[in-house]
Amino acid sequence: MADTGVLETLLQRVEKVDDGVDSLDVATSLGVDHQVIVGAVKSLQALGDVISAELRSSKHWELTEEGTEIAEQGSHESRVFSCIPLEGLAQSELMKLPFGKIGFSKAMSNKWIRVDKAHEGGPRIFRTVESIEDQVREKLFLVQKGNSTQLEEKEKNELKKRKLLSEVTVKSYWITKGNSFSTTITKQETELTPEMIASGNWKEKKFKPYNFEAMGVAPDCGHLHPLMKVRTQFRQIFLEMGFTEMPTNNFIESSFWNFDSLFQPQQHPARDQHDTFFLSDPAHAHQFPQDYLERVKKVHSEGGYGSQGYKYDWKIEEAQKNILRTHTTAVSARMLYKLAQQKFTPVKYFSIDRVFRNETLDATHLAEFHQIEGVVADYGLTLGDLMGVLHQFFTKLGITKLRFKPAYNPYTEPSMEVFSYHEGLKKWVEVGNSGVFRPEMLLPMGLPEGVSVIAWGLSLERPTMIKYGINNIRELVGHKVNLQMVYDSPICRNPPTHF
């Protein structure tokens, strides 16, 4: 609450006049900051209908720091004129002065000076008039004395353009008597105590009315990281579309399931040290379905199922190497093999979990990130089915403008990159990859010949960055995470917001 002395003084001022007082005038007459009077007005308003205060706005002109300097010392052009002696001054000397460059330009415009470029010592400046009238300084004097009304708007705007004047908006209160006006301040009670009830003096007290519109204090609670919120949203979309979540808790995977089972050749560049994290302990896996492994070896080295394979010497030593999985498609391969060992029924699987790539860290790449994957297995699925499912999937995300571009993946044919039109960037951006799994991958597993499997994948980080306006992926994880952003970010709710 404001100082009682200021409150009483303000009430006395209001009592003396019938039409009211201006808070700015009161502050000036009392020699206090205007905010002190504003605080007093707020305090009196909180007491009830003691005063009535109407907020008013007014504009006036003030000198800038440079304008004040000119009002004291003269304009740049007049100072230039004053420093030029009758015999003239070298232009190079003038330009060394702090006001030289601007003053020279303005003095030339006013035709107060001239430049003799043919002078043997270099360009030299001479006066062209005997005396000058510094109108800029005179106009600034008028404003400084509160007589800005004597200047035309054009003159004020010209001075504003030169950054010598600024137009300031001042807000003040026009204060008048309220229906319950009194010059004495009665403190209002804010709570009813047991002592008041016991003594009965609560009947004589004046209580401050409750503000039922006031916001309550936000309860302390945990806050989900943006990645986890968007992950929950994606998971909900998959579940709405009838998908079953795959178990993805094995971050360590053998090269066999991560690469070989997907018909990815052992000499593929993605398998070398530049893209993959290899484990040193345990360095190798030893338990594989032996008959399946033999079929994978044959389709790689000799071909089969209508394919000529890659025609190379497939080595079990390469397949045994343990790695940090580079994609969750390794999980899909395990699930499809498991499906092939029982009577086939159409399935829809999805997974969202971490994968690892030996990437150089930058604003858009991490060595550890999340992959979202959807897989549908059924008889007779085509590229048209894949496009239709993708349209449904991305529409639920709020992404309706899609384009598909042919691409190459070792384990899908045909393959498509998915692009969406980004309204903020005003361009098409890649949002995912997709395709139909190759027969060379599916048939060795033991799946029936007529079964097709369509699949697609995208990262979790990119849509999260788009949704939360993050430009650097490193701000999502590690020591650069803005905890206030985590605290302030809204919870994902259905229907999903647009990315």
N, C-alpha and C positions, 0 to 999 in steps of 0.2 A: 504494500500500500504506500502511496505517496506520503511525503512529510506532512504532518498535521498542520504546521504553520502555513505551508503553501496552499493547502486545501482551504483553510479558513480565509486566507488573503484573497484567494480566487472567488470564494463565495461573497465576500464583502464587496469586491469589484462588481460582481453581477447584481448585487442588491442595490447598488447606487444608480444603476441605469435601468431604463425600461425596455430598450430595444435590444440589449445584449452587448457582449464584448467579443473581440477577436483574440484567440489564444496567442497569436504571434505578437500582438500589441502588448498583452499582459506580460509575456516573457521579456520583451524589450524594456518595458518600464520597470520590471523587477530586477533586470540584469541577470537573468538566469537562462539556461539553455531551453529552447522551445520544447524539447522532449520532456523536460521536467513538468511543464504545464500540461502536455499531452497525457503524461502519467497521472496527474491530478484529475484531469477530466475523466479518464478511465476509472479511477478509484471512485469518483463521485457517481458515475453511472452505475457502478456495481452496488451502490447503496440504495438504489431504487430510483424514483422519479424526482430526485432532488434538483437536477438540472436537465436541460435539453441541449444537446450538442449536435450541430449540423456540420458535416465535413465539407469544406470548401477548397477549391483549387484556384490558384492565381499564378500568373507567369510574370517574371521580370528579368531584366538583362543584368548580367554581372560581368565584370572584367576577368579575363583569364589571367594566369600568372604572367604571361608575356604582355597582355594588355596593361596590367598594372605597372610593369617595367617601363612601357612606352609612355604611360601617363606621367611617370616621374622623370624620365630621361629624354623623351622625345621619340618620334618614329624613326625607323631604320633609315628612311630616305633623308630625313632632316639631319640625322647624325652623320650620314655620308656627306651631305652638302657642307656641313659645318667643318668637317675634317679636311676638306680640300682647300689648300692655300691658293692665292692668286696665281702663283707660278705653276699650278697644277700638281697632280699626284700620279705616280706610276700605278697603272691598273693592278699590277701584281702585288703592290704594297696594300692597296685598298682591300683586295680579296683576302688578305690575311686577318683582317678585322672580323670579329664575330658577327657584326651586323652588315658586313660588306656586301655579300652576295645578294641578299634580299634588297638591301637599301639601294644598291647600284641599279637593279632592275626597275624599282619603283621610281627612283630619281630620273632615270632615262625616260620612263613613261611620262613623267610630269614635265619633261624637257628642262630640268634644272641643271643638267650637266651634259657634256658631250665627250666623245672619245676621239682622240687624235691618234689614229693607227699608224700614221706615217712618221711619228716622232722617232728620232734616231735612237733613243734609249728604250724603245719599245712602246706599246700603247700607253697613252697618258690621258688622264681625265682632267677636264677644266670646267669651271662654273660657266653657265650661260646666262644667269641672272644675278643681280646684285644681292637680292634678299628673297626669302621665301616665307610662306605662311604654313605652319604645320597643322593642317586641318584635322589629320588623324588624331593628334594628341588632344586637340580642342574637343573633338567629338567624344573621346574617351573620358575627358574631364566631366562632360555633361552627364554621362552615365554614372560615373563615380559619385557625383553629387546628387543622384536620384532624379535627374532631369532628362531621362531617356526619351520622354514623350516629345521633346523638341527635335528629335531626329526622325527622318523619314524611314519607313521600313526598308527601302532600298539601301540606305546608308548603313543601317544596322546589319543587314544581311551581308553587305560587303565586308564589314568588320568581322562578322562571324566567319566568313569564308577565309579571312586571314588569321583565324583562330585567336582573335583579340577579344572577342565577346562570346558569351554563351548564354543561351536562354534557359533559365532555371524555373522549374515548376515548384511552387511552394504550396504545401497543404496545411491548412489550419482549421480550427474549429470555431464556429460562431456559437457562443454559449449564451443561453437565456435561462430564465427561471423555470423550474419544473413545477408540476402540480403539488409536490410535497417539499417545496423549497424551504430551506432553513439555513441560517448562518452557523448553527451549532451542529457538530457532527456526532451522531449517536452510533457507537460501534455496534455492528450487527453480529450476533452470535452465529457461529458456523455449525455447532453441534449441541445436541441436547444431552446434558450430563446427568448421571445419577444424583448428584448433589442438588441440581436444579429441581429435579422431580421431588426429592425428599423435603426440600425447604419450601417448595411451591413458588419460588421466585421466577420460574420460567414464564409465569403469566405476565410478568412485567417486562420481560426481555423482548427485544426485537430480533427476529431471526432472519438471516440471509436466505433468500429463496433458493431452492435447489435448481440447478440447471440440468434438466433431464436430457438435453440435447448434447451435452458434453461427451467427448469420446473417452472411454475408459482406458486405463493403462493396459497395453498389450501384454498378455501373459507370456512368461518366459517359456520357451519350448525349443525343441530341436528344429533344424532347418535342413532340407534336402539339397544336395548339390545339384546344379542345373543338369548335369549329365544323368543323374539318377532320375530327375523329374521327366526328362525327355525319354529316357529308357522306359519308364513306367507307361508313358503315353504310347510308345511303339508296341510294347507288350500288350496293352489293352486292345490296340487295333488288330493285332494278330489273333488274339483270343476272340474278338468279335467276329472275325472272318473264319472261325472254326479251326484254327491251327493248334497243334500240340507242341509244347516247349520241349526241346531236346536237352538232355543233360550235358553241360559244357564245363564240368569242373576239372577236366584234365588239361592243364596248361601245357604240360610236357607231352609230346607226341612223337611217335617214330616217323621217320621219313617215309616208311611204307604207307601209312594211313594219310599222311599229310601231302605226299606227292604221288607215289607209285600207284596207289589205288585209284587216283584221279586221272590216270593215263598221262601223267606229266613226266616227260623223259628225264633220265638221270643226268643228262648233260645240259638240262635247261638252266639258263643263267640265273633264274630266281633261286636255285638250290645252292648256289655257292656262298662263300663266307660274306659276300657283300650284302646279301638280303636276308640271311638266316642266322639265328643264334644257335650254335651247336653246344650240346652239353658235354662236359668232360667226365662227370660222374653222376649217374651211370651213363656211359658213352653209347651203349648199344642196348637195343631191345631184342628179345629172343623168342617171345611167344607170339606166333601168328597162326591163323587158320591155314594149315599146310597146303590143302588142295586149292584153296583160293589163291594163295601166294603163287603156286605153280601156274595157275591160269593167267594171273597178272604178268608173271615173267614171260609166258609164251606170247601174249598179245603185244607186249613191248618189243620183244626180240624177233618174233617170227610173224606176228599178225594173227588174225582170226576174226570170226564173226563178220566176214566181208571186208576186213581192213588188212592192209599189208604191214601194219605196225611201224616201228621206228627203225628196225633192222640194225640193232646194236647189241653188244654183249651185256645183257642185264646182270647186275651184280647184287647178290644178297647183302654184301657188306655195306653198300650205299643205302639200301632200304632199312637196315638195322639202326642206322645212326639216329640218336635221340636229339630232338630239337625243341625249342619253344615254338609252339604251333604258329604258323604264319597266316592262317585263316581258319575260320570255324567250319569251312567246307570239309575239313578232316572229320569233324563230328558228324556231318551229313553222310559222309562215306560209311562210317561205322553204322549209323542208323539204317541206311539203305541195305547194307550187307545183312544186318540183323533181320530186316524185313524180308529179305530174299530167302532166309532159312525157315520161314513159316509160310503158311498159305497166304498168298498175296491178297491184300485188300488195299484200296486207295487210301492214301494218307496225305496229311498236310502238316509239315513240321516247320518250326522256326527256332532260332537261337539268337541271343544277344549277349556277347561276352568279349573278353579281352583276347587280342592277338598281338604278336610281337614281330617286328621287322627291324633289321639292322639298318635303320635309316639315319641320315644326318639330320639332327634336330634343326628345324627352322620354324617360321611363323605358321606353316600349314602341315608340318610333319612331326610325328612323335615316333619313338621306338616302340611304344606301347599304346595301343588304342583299342577301340571297341568296334566290332563288326556285327552288323545286323544281317541275318540271312533267313530267307524263306524258301521252302522246298515243297513242291507238289508232285506226287507220283500217282499216275492213273493210266488207264488204257487210252491210247490215241490222242494224247495231248499234243497240240501244235504250237507254232509261234504265235498264232492268233490268240490261243488261250493264255499264253504268257503275257501278251500285251493287255488283254482284258483284265487279268489279275493285277497287273501293275497299275493300270488306270484306277481300279477300285482301291488298291492299297494307297496310292499317292493322293487320291481324292479325299480319303479319310484324314490325310495329313494336312489338307487344305491346298494341295498342289494339283492344279487341274490342267495347266499347260505343259504337255509332255511331248518330247520328240525322241525318236529312237535312231541310233546310228550303228551300222554294222561294226563289229569288233572281232578280235581274236582272243580266245582263251584256250588253253591246252585241253580242257575237259568239257567244253561246251561247243556245240556246233548245230545250228547257228548261234552266234553270240551278239548281244546288243548292249551298247552303252545307253543309259537313260539320261536325258537332259530335261531340265525344267527352266521356264522363263522366270528369272528373278526380277521382280518388280522394282526392288530397291536399286540393284545394279544396272537395270535396264539391258540385260543380256541373258543369253542361255548359259546355264552352268550345269556341269555334270553332277548328278545326284545318286547314281548307282550303276551297277553292271548286272547283266543277266544273260541267260541262255538256256539251251536245252542240253542236258547231259548226253555225252557221246555214248553210242552202243559199246565202244571199247571199254568204257568205265562200268556200265550197268550190267552187261551180259556176263562178264566173268564172276560177278557177285552171285549170279543164279536167278536174277529177276526174269520173269517171262518176256518173250520176244516182243510182244505187243505193247509193253509198258514204256511210257515216256516219262521223263522227270524234268520239270521246268524249275528253274531256281533264279534267285536274284539276291543281290547283296548291296549294302551301302554302309558308310561309316556312321557312327553315332555322333561323333564330334562335329562334323560339318553342319548338319541341321541344327545342332545346339548352338554353334557359333552364329548361324544366321538368325536364329530365334532371339538370342540375347545380345546381338550386336557386338560380338567379340571378333576382333581382327587377327589376334595372335593366339594360336591354339595353346601356347604355353601358359596363357592366363587361366586355362581351365584346370590345370593340374600343377602340383608342386608348390614351391614357395611363392610363386607369383599370383596365386589365387587371391582375388579380392573377396575377403570374407563378408564385407558389407554387401556386395552383390549377391552372395549366397543368401544372406539374411533377408534382403529386400525382394528377391525374385519371387514372383507369384507362383502358387502351386498350379501344376498342369491340371486342367479340368476338362471334362467333355461337354460340348463338342470341342475337339482340339483346335487351338488357335493356328492361324496361318503362319507358315515359315517364311 
